[in-house]
Amino acid sequence: MHLDTFLTTLYVMADDFCKAHLPSEVRPGPKPSLSRAEVMCLCIFGQWCCFGNEGRFYRWAQQHLRAAFPNLPHLSQFNRLARRHHPSLIAFSQFLAALLERPDELYEILDSSGVATRDSRRRGLGWLPGQADIGKCTRLGWFEGFRLLLAVTPQGVITGFGFAPASVNDRPLAEMLLALRRQPHPRLPSAGRPAAGVYLADKGFEGAAATARWREQWGAEVIVPPRRTAHAAWPPDWCRWFAGLRQLVETVFGKLHQLFRLGQERPHHLSGFQTRLAAKVALHNFCLWFNITTGRDKLAFTELIPL
């Protein structure tokens, strides 16, 4: 895949989306150096791991993308523009998810993963005191940062996401996402729409009272396998079959953490982390859409651009 083809397709799709689905921008003061679609395109494209970090991507863009984006501002101004368009990035990711939606999908997968933002052994409060804290996950062990929750379809589409401090349990995080899907809030749009079918979750979401409350209050049927020591434990074959259905979400987390640099995030401000996370989710859904529409292996992302 030629890099220009991928980047041009991304820009055209973002521009068409802004014109068709977002209200026109009306702001006082001078006109921004980049349009909303240009900011979204650059912010999404800059999440590839080959660029290493924001600064390296922007230096590369200034050297190689001047012909396509002649009015590139200073990096600090670009970061302000990107944070301003954080809601647009979320809306674009959900637009892509809706394009990939299939009426025959019977379930979505719920799972969480740790996102380290700082070495947990360091002293002091760090850059995000009171927002990131210390928790534990199977991938990282003890870590300092956030706990990220995803809702993923059997195709690998991210239909909703949210995050909380690392110490937050999976159940309250899931409850917030399910509640926001039933009663949306304009300040928290990343939860997405309710699933057409059931939700599959692991033992971290276990709790008879919680699953019953989600069913009654939010109309969300969450299936969690009982523990092996429980009276109504599933047979081993059922457990293996259920784990196989949920395996795809680990692949999605792997794309975010490794290919889109989520595992290297060291944010200094919450708004910057929110913006980059929304851009990573949008990039994931766009790559999935691009592969499906061009007849490629849907999760073969590394072949899309020369890394």
Secondary structure, 3 states (H helix, E strand, C coil): CCHHHHHHHHHHHHHHHHHHHCCCCCCCCCCCCCCHHHHHHHHHHCCCHHHCCHHHHHHHHHHHCCCCCCCCCCHHHHHHHHHHCHHHHHHHHHHHHHHCCCCCCCEEEEEEEEEEEECCCCCCCCCCCCCCEEEEECCCEEEEEEEEEEEECCCCCEEEEEEEECCCCHHHHHHHHHHHHHCCCCCCHHHCCCCCCEEECCHHHCCHHHHHHHHHHHCCCEECCCCCCCCCCCCHHHHHHHHHHHHHHHHHHHHHHHHCCHHHCCCCCHHHHHHHHHHHHHHHHHHHHHHHHCCCCCCCCCCCCCC
